[in-house]
Amino acid sequence: MTKKLTKKQIKNASDILISWKKKMPFYYATAIIIVFLIVLFQ
């Protein structure tokens, strides 16, 4: 039942994953800062 992926689809998927990997540290940093601010103002 699995549909065969085209090379273009595989390339697009890997591009998305690579861009996510590059952005992850920023998401973690913002999450940590938000948690820190919540703890600070309680």
Secondary structure as UniProt FT lines:
FT   HELIX           7..40
//
